[in-house]
Amino acid sequence: MPAAMDRRTLVYFFPLLCTLLMLPLGCAQLTSSLKNQYGADADYFAALEYIKSNEKFIAFRMLKNAAKNASPLVARRSQETLAMHETAQERLALYREIHKTYGDEPALLQLCRELDSQHEYAAIISATNGLDLSTCDNELAFFRCNALLQKRDSRFDSDCFTWFTVRPFTSLHHSLCSKIDKPNQVIAFRDAVFMRRYSEAFAAAKKLSADDAKLPAQLVSDFGKASLYGSSLFLQNAAFFESLSSRVADDSVFYAHFYAGRLYDSAEGHAARALEQLKKAMDAAASSALFDNAFWYYLNTELKHSVTAVIKSLEKFRGDLHDPFYFDDFFDALSVRLLSQHKWYDYYRVAQILDGFASDETVAKFSYVAARLIQTGRISNSELIAPGAAEALLNRALHSGADFYYRMQSASALGLADDELFSCISQFGQHREIVPDKNAERLLQGYVDFGLPEYLYQEWLRVQNKVSMDCVQKIAHFLKQCGADNPLFYVQSLRIASRAANNPERALSKELLELVFPRDFSDAVHDACSRFGQEEYLLYGLIRSESFFDEQVVSHAGAIGLTQLMSGTASDVARKLKYSEYDLKDGATNILFGSYYLEELRQRLDGSAILALFAYNGGITRVRSWLKNVRLEFGESGLENDLFLESLPFSETREYGRKVISAAALYGFLYYHQNPSDVIENLMR
């Protein structure tokens, strides 16, 4: 009997032994060398390697061990990975176990997704009983309502009505609406507004507004949209919403005044009534977001008629801004308006008013431009401008914490030395306090140590607010190294590093800055710049700004690849370079074509890099038209190029110029031993 047992054991284990002996030696050595460091967690990472080599029997055994013995987050990922590779029945059992163990919304969402895929609608209803459809994850609310619909459950009408009326309408609402044979009037109306069938929605709104007092806030908001975009009777509709404000529930009063104001603004000659209603909306706002929304429209309505009135309102309400970033586009438009109307001193006043209240970016913009207006002699009244005001404004922009452009420009204007400059550059972004999640960091570091770059980015998206800059720097560096084999990892590395730089817990290191401003595709950049006599830092700045180093990206307008070339432009460049066939998604080809096109634009615009950049983004015809208008207005010398940038009528081109110039200056500083002031001076000529 023992001999028979030995033979049976040998027969059973011999295939497994052969499999183990045939595994890649490197993988086995790697697992062994890291076992002591990671303990039971190592089984999870090694299992992922075995899955890649299709050794699933061994992988599943290791995943099951990690699910029982690994640290909490690794154990959870082990269970989730097992579920992905199991049969439908076993997968469902695992998701039930994960939900039972953790009991949080992500676990419930995983379970409901699986139940939905298997049409287990009764189980979804049971799992989501007691869920607050007004506040829970929106996808969970969808799964519950859909399950109730499929099972013809009597609770469908009440639950669905709640979900459809108390929350902003989304694509998930639209998806469920398309499954309902005869949606009620409210649901059909909200779907029409969401799909921008405004004329249809406006007709439906009249039928639904009979009992004004019971209208939920989201419905009043949708009535407003339908009236604004589905009818030309602005004055009549405005009067209706003004009267509606006295009849609806408290949480709907804001929307009644808000849309009355917007409708009066759309009617000719009723700006005063529009402002009155928008001010009442501000007073009735139940949240900071609603207040900011009403005030944004209030300011834009004033800007159509009087810059002076805008300045008075900013003085009065500046302390009430809740989300300063929400107003950046308005202040950008105000900046252009003040410059185009030659209101130089008003520009200086606004810079003073906004300091400490607007976003860092807006404060930096107004401080820098106001300083330049003083330096160029456009503001010269010594009784109104304090001595040393220009230098003080430049220092304010430099230390604002804003993005790089205005700080680099201010450093250039102040003539800072390199060591002073780096100290200022490294103090960047909105600093945050963080207590790192060691389990999350251990998981990310494990992907690095076991050579598993394909898992990093999605995991980072899940835990990004829980990890330190040190951890981010390690994973971004690893992904950058992996980009040589798969350029997708270049993009992921840059996104991770850039997000960390925008919300750091301390000053940025040079190593992290180099990850935020990488030199990916370096051979292609060097070859193109050598061929066309172009500065590498300029081409890197353009590529980073255009595509974030994603060689496969295609814009909504159809621009392709690293330098975002349109097909017509590329065809013209190919003809001039004598290319009969080419692929714009090939990084080297795209860089060559983009470099040639930028240099051609520079030569056609008297050797000016900044004008070439404007033309690259907005077209050379527009740039020549802008230059002509500026020279007619300011004389043959026109405006200095940095102020010309601020006066451009296209916000996209203004922002593009800032991005490329600041990026190029940083590339010159980080890699080419160039003082940013020299780079900026060279590019701004």
Secondary structure, DSSP 8 states (H G I E B T S, - for coil): -HHHHHHHHHHHHHHHHHHHHHS-HHHHHHHHHHHHHHTTHHHHHHHHHHHHTT-HHHHHHHHHHHHHHS-HHHHHHHHHHHHHHS-HHHHHHHHHHHHHHH-SHHHHHHHHHHHHHTT-HHHHHHHHTT--TTTS-HHHHHHHHHHHHHTT-TTHHHHHHHHHHHS---HHHHHHHTT-SS--HHHHHHHHHHTT-HHHHHHHHHHHTTSGGG--HHHHHHHHHHHHHS-S-HHHHHHHHHHHTTTS-HHHHHHHHHHHHHHHHHSTT-HHHHHHHHHHHHHH-SSHHHHHHHHHHHHHHHHTT-HHHHHHHHHHHGGG-S-GGGGHHHHHHHHHHHHHTT-HHHHHHHHHHHTTTS-HHHHHHHHHHHHHHHHTTSS--TTTS-TTHHHHHHHHHHTS---HHHHHHHHHHHT--HHHHHHHHHS-S--------HHHHHHHHHHHHTT-GGGHHHHHHHHGGG--HHHHHHHHHHHHHHTTT-THHHHHHHHHHHHHHHS-SS---HHHHHHHS--TTHHHHHHHHHHHT--HHHHHHHHHHHHTT-TT-B-TT--BTTTTB-HHHHHHHHHHHT-SS--TTSHHHHHHHHHHHHHHHHHHTTT-HHHHHHHHHH-HHHHHHHHHHHHHHH-TT---HHHHHHH-S-HHHHHHHHHHHHHHHHHHHHHS---HHHHHHHHH-
